[in-house]
Amino acid sequence: MYEQQKQKDEKKSAVKMVLLMAAATAVILTFTTTPWNYIPVQVTENAEVLAVIDAGCVVETSKGHSYVVFDCDSSVGEIVSATFHVPGAELNGYYDRIRDKLETVEP
């Protein structure tokens, strides 16, 4: 009887340990893969019109990316409001921190 109770207690503690390890692994993976750095974020900013095309205006953002603003009737050189999506990492400085770390490793 005592042996059966001891085996049940050992199984319970083993299950608890496995669940604890699974929870810890989930937390570690969440913080190391940082999914919020890859989720697109909507940004609206004023940008200069580089070119006018049939679809609208091509603008350059402060980060140096070109986007098309549809239904735009502005001319080249004017400032228009542009709404676009960028990865969250571009806004929170994640790429800059990675670049800084890489520079310290280079020979």
GIBEL-V896573 format. One record per pair of residues at least 6 apart in sequence whose ideal C-beta (glycine too) atoms are under 8 Angstrom apart, sorted by the first residue. I is the first residue (numbers start at 1). J is the second residue. D is the distance in whole Angstrom. If there is no record, write none. Layout:
[[I;J;D] [I;J;D]]
//
This chain:
[[34;94;7] [36;88;5] [37;87;7] [37;88;5] [37;89;4] [37;92;7] [37;94;5] [38;87;6] [38;88;7] [38;89;7] [39;87;7] [39;88;5] [40;85;4] [40;86;7] [40;87;6] [40;88;7] [41;85;7] [41;86;6] [41;87;7] [41;88;5] [41;91;6] [42;83;6] [42;84;8] [42;85;6] [43;61;8] [43;83;7] [43;84;6] [43;85;7] [43;86;6] [43;91;7] [44;81;6] [44;82;7] [44;83;4] [45;61;6] [45;62;6] [45;81;7] [45;82;6] [46;79;5] [46;80;7] [46;81;6] [46;82;8] [47;59;4] [47;60;6] [47;61;5] [47;62;7] [47;67;8] [47;69;8] [47;79;7] [47;80;6] [47;81;8] [47;82;5] [48;59;6] [48;60;6] [48;77;7] [48;78;7] [48;79;6] [49;57;5] [49;58;7] [49;59;6] [49;69;8] [49;72;7] [49;74;5] [49;75;7] [49;76;5] [49;77;6] [49;78;5] [49;79;8] [49;80;6] [50;57;8] [50;58;5] [50;59;6] [50;60;5] [50;66;7] [50;76;7] [51;57;7] [51;58;4] [51;76;6] [52;58;8] [52;72;7] [52;74;7] [52;75;7] [52;76;6] [53;68;7] [55;68;6] [55;70;6] [56;68;5] [56;69;5] [56;70;4] [56;71;6] [56;72;4] [57;68;7] [57;69;5] [57;72;4] [57;74;6] [57;80;6] [58;66;6] [58;67;7] [58;68;6] [58;69;8] [59;66;7] [59;67;6] [59;68;8] [59;69;6] [59;80;6] [59;82;5] [60;66;5] [61;67;7] [61;82;7] [61;84;7] [63;86;7] [63;90;6] [65;84;8] [65;86;7] [67;82;6] [67;84;5] [69;80;6] [69;82;5] [72;80;6] [74;80;5] [88;94;8] [89;95;5]]
//
